[in-house]
Amino acid sequence: MTIKKAITQIHLWLGLTSGLVVFIISLSGATYAFVDELRPLFYHDRLYIIPEQTKVLPLSTLLSVAKKALDNRPIARVEITSQPDRTYMFRSQKLDPDGFTYWDYYQYYYRVYINPYNGKVVKIENTKYEFFQMILGLHMRMMFGEKIGHYVVGGSVLMFVVLLISGLILWWPKKWSKAGRDKSFRVKWGGSGKRLTYDLHNVLGFYACVILLVTALTGLVWVFEWVENSARFVANGATNIEKTKLPVSDSALSPSGNAVDKALFTARERNPGARSYLVILPPKPTGTINISSYLKTWNRYDRSQENYDQYTGKLLRAASFADLNGGDQLYQLNFDLHTGAVLGLPGKILTFFAGLIAASLPVTGFLIWWRRKKGKSNHKKLPKKHSHFSSEVK
């Protein structure tokens, strides 16, 4: 067997094995690509309010309102925008790491939207059943729990990376003549059904290949620790640098009821131009209040990350994107690379269309295989005088 035939067989069987999962995660990823733009359109009533001529209430007060609205369930994080006409969003969830399906994995998941001026609850959202969250669950875990979804999606994406590389090798023109270039770079829209299917798989796959490789590899960073460590190693100049150790709160101190207010006030003072703030509350006695101040509207990597003592609200650590080492910078960039947001709206649009192409590849690949399989079957049934029949794409 020649090398090219071996690569063809690898490409074929990996494609047949991972095709359904790749189709679903690609389509769900394309659907989720513009969630930040779509949610304000679909959920305007819970995201927007009429601003009042008064100061917003302290965050500690609003936290008490959110907890009460959720029967005292713990609040994990708060999303705050700098726009005066937006609600504050409080999130509470409980996960079961051993849950078999999406429904078992999320024991509960709620978002509470509160008017920050008067403390009124605008909406209690059962996020477990919210459309975009279920799309994300489909994309990340195929609606399984963490353990099963981890391997189903991770394994399929690994195979997809090999498919992209092997597909590029198979795509490479034998001759760089005009005919060879046309076959490799142009879709023959007026050709036969076989030719059109072949071109949609071959040509569109080539054009989307680089974007899809970036999307697949950045997705694997979240799935497999060895991929994350490898990416950090390369970004740190082929040097192993330990992940930054975060500070801890002094649990021996007396708790202050307004520590979170002090922390948020300091974060706002330090980052006055931030477009939004993400406050993550500590689940453990030694944990810190983590506040991310997002500086741009079109990306998430350009942010200041600060840790505050949960008992006093004292600033313990602050790091901007520029302060991080190469590995931490790459990891912080990972989400924006994965979604294309690193290039702003044009990047998200490119990633969206690349996702649609990725979803089409298992379909066109299966059709090519099925037609060739049928062609070979019909070829065997023909009399010998018809043995010149060829199933090659015309």
N, C-alpha and C positions, 0 to 999 in steps of 0.2 A: 504494500500500500504506500502510495506516494505521500509526502508531507501534506500536500494540498487536500488529498482525499481524506487524510486523517483529521485535518482541521475541519473539513466539511462535515464529517461524521460527528465530531465534537460539537460543532455549531448546531447541527440538526437535533441531536438528542438532548442537549442542554436546553435548547429552545422548546422542545416538546415537553420537557420536564417542568420548566419554570414558566411556561407561556401564560397560563391562566393567572398566576399570581402577579406576574409582571404587568399583564393587561389591567388588572384591578388596581394595583398600587400606582400605576402610571396615570390612569384615568382619575382616580381619587386625588392624586397629587395635583393634576391639572385643575381639578375642581376647587381644591383648597388654595390654589396659588394666589387668588385675589380676595382672600377672606377679610383682610383689613379694609378693603374697599367695599366689599359687599355687605358686611355686617351693619355698617351705618345706614345702608339703604333698607335692609330688611328689618332691622331692629331699632329704627329711629325712635320709637316711643319709649324704649328703655335706656337708650344711650344719651338722649338729649333732653334738656330741661330749659326753662326760662331763667336766666341768671337773675339773682336778686341783688339789691343795693346794700348788702350786708356781707360781713366776712363769713367764710365757711366755718363750720363747726370743727372743733379739735378732732383729730383722727381717732383718739382714744374714745371719744363720745360716739363717733360713728361706728367704731368697732363693737361697742356695746349694743348698739341698735341692730347691727348685722347678726350678732350672736343670738340675740333675743328672737329675731325673725326666723332663725334656724334652730330654735329649741336648744340654744346653748351649744351647738356644735362648734368646734374650734375653727377659727378663720386661719387659713394658711397664707394667703397673700391678698394684697390690695393693689388695684391698678388705678392710677390717678393721672388724668391728663391736665395740661396747663390751660386748656380751653375752658372759659368760664361757663359755657353752656352744656357741659357734660356731667353725667353722673359719676360717682365713684363706684367701682366694681369690687366686691368682696367675694373671695372664693373659698369654699369649704369642700373637702373631699376626703374619702377614706378608701384606701385601696387594699385589695387582697392579693398579695404576690402569687398565691397558689390558685387563684381563680382560673378556671378553664376557658371561659369565654369572656367577651367584653362585658357582658351583663354581670358576671361573677367578679370580674376584676375590679370594677367600680361598685363598691358596696353602696356608696352614695357620692354624688357630685352636684353641688349647687353653686350658683352665682347670685349674689344679691346686689341689685342696683339701687343706690341711695342718692337722694338729693342732698348734696353736702351743705346747702344753706339752711335747710330746716330739719334735716334728719329723717325725712319721710321715705319709706321704702317704695320705690317706683316699680320694681319687679323682682319676684323671686323666680329664678329660672332653674328648672330641673335639667341641668346641663348634660346629664347622662343620656337624655333623649333629644338633645338639641342637634339639629341637622349637621352643622359644621363639625361638631364634636364627634358625631358618628362617622362622618367622612374621614376625620383624622384617625379615628380608631380603626377604620378600614385600611387606611394608608399605612399606619404604623404597625398594626398587629393582625390585620385581616379579620378583625372582630373576635380574635382569640384573646386570652389573657396574656400576661407578660411572658411567661415561660414558653408556651407554645408559639405565640406570635413572634417572639424573638428569633426562633430558629426558622420558622416558615418564611418570614419576610427576609431575614438576614441571609439565609441560604439561597433564596431566589435572587436576591440582589447580587450576591457573589457570582452566581451563574450568569447574571445579566452582564456583569463587567467582562467576564470571559467571552460572552457572546458579542459584545461590542468590539473587543479586540480582534477576535477571530473573524467577525464580519468585515472589519476594515481590511484584514489580510485578504479575504476572499473578494472584496470589492476592488482591490488594486488592479488597475488595467494591465492587461498583458502587453499591450502596445499603446504608446501615447500618440497614436495617430488621431486624425479628426474623428474617425468612426469610433475609435476606442474611447476618446474623451466624451463624445456624445452619448455613448452607451452608459458611461459611468457618472456623468454629471447632469444628464437631462432625462426627464420623464417623457416617454413617447406616448402622448395622450391619445393619438389616433391609432395606436397599435392594437393588436389582439388582446383579449382578456388576459391571456397568459403573460404577454409582454408587459401589459400595464401593471399587473400584480407584481411581477418581477421588479419593475422599475420603482414602484412605490416602496417596495421592501429595500431594494439595493441603493437607490439614489437618495431617498428621503432619510434612510438610516445613516448614510454618510454625512449628510448635511447636519444632522442632529447629534452626531457621534460625540463630539467634544463636550457639548453641553450635558449630554446624558452621562458621560463618564464622570464629570464633575458632580452632577446630581447623585449618581449612584455611590461614588466614593465618600462624599460628605454624609450620605445617609448611613453608610457602614460605620462611620466614626461613632455614631450614637448607639450602634447595635453591638459592635465587638470592641472590647477593650484593646485587643492587640492592634486593631486598625488605628484607634485613637493614639496609642503609644507610638506606633510607627510614624503617624503624621506629625506628632510632636517631635520625635527624634529628627526627622528631616527638617522641620521648621526651625529647630534649634541648632542647625548646622552640623548634623550628624553627631550630636552630643546628648547624652541622657541628663536632663535637668528635671529634678523632682517637681511635681505640681506644687503650686503655691499653697502653703499651709495657712489656713484662715485662723484668725484670733478667736478666743473664746470669751464668753462673759464671766464675770466674777460672781458666781452663785452665792458667795458669802455675804454679798452686799444686800442691803434692804431694798426690796423692789419699790420702784417709783411708778405711780399710776400713769404719769405723763411722760415716761421715757420714750415711747413711740412718737409723741408729739415733738419732743426735743430733737429726736433723730430726723424726723421729716423736715423740721424747721432748718436744721443744719444743712441737710441735703439741698434744700431749696436755696439757701444762702450761698452755698458753694457752687451750685449749678443753676443760676437764675434763668438761663436761656433754654433749659431743657424743655422738650415738648411733652414729656410724660415721665412718671416715676412708677417703678414697681417696688412695692414694699413686701418682702418675704419675712414672715414672722417665725421665730424659732420654735421648733417642737420639743426641744430638750432644754434642761436648766442651764447648760453651758453654751447653748447656741447664741448666735448674735442676730440682731435685726439687720437684714441685708437690704440695702436700697440701691437699685440701679436707676440712674438718671440718664434717660435716652436723649441724646443731643440733636438728633436729626429725625425728620418725619419719615424718611425713606429707607432707613436701615436700623439694625439693632446692635451692630458691633460697636458703633461709635457711642460709647456710654461710659459713665463713671460708676464704678462699683465701690460701695462703701459698706463697712461693717460697724455696727454700733452695739454697745453693751445694752443688753435687754433690760437691765435693772436701773441704769442711770441715764441712758441715751447718749453716752459719751462716744465720740468717734474713735474707733480703734485702728482702722485701716482704710485707706482710700487709694484707688488705682484707676487711672484713665487707660484708654486703649494703648496710648504711647508708652505707658509705664510697664506694660507686660512684656515678658520674654516672647521669643518667636513662637514657641509652642502654644502658650496661652493666647497669643494674638490669633493664631490660626484657628484654635478652638472657638474663640469668641466670634470669629468670622464665619464659622461653619454654617450657621443658620442662613445667613445672607447669601453665602455661596450656594447652598442647597436650593434656595428659592429664587435665586437670580437677583434678589434685592440689592446685592452689592453694586449693581449697575443702575439702580433705581428702577423706575417703571419700565424702561426699555428692556432691562434684564429680566424682569418678571414676565413680560410678554414673550420674550424669547424662550424662557423656561416653560411657559404655558404651552406654546406650540410644540416644543420639544417633547413635552409630556404626552401630547396627543399623538405625535409620531411614534413615541415609545409604545403607546397602547396599540397602535396599528401594526407594529412589527410582528407580534405573535400571531395576529390574524393573517397577514399577508404571507408570513413564513409558513404557517400551517397550510394555506391554500396552495402554495408552491409545492410543498411536500406531498400533499394529497393528490394533486394533478399529476405529478410525476409518478407517484405510486400507481394511480389508475392507468397512466400511459404505459408503464412497464407491464401491468397486468394485461392490458389489451394487446400489447406487442406480442406477448407469449401465445395469445389465442389466434393470432393471424397466421394464415398459411405461409409457407416458406417464401413464396414468390412476393409476399408483401413485407419481407423482413427489412426492407430499406427504410421502413417507417421510423421517424425520429421524434423523440419527445422534447427535443431541445426547443428553447424559447425562440420564436420567430420575431 
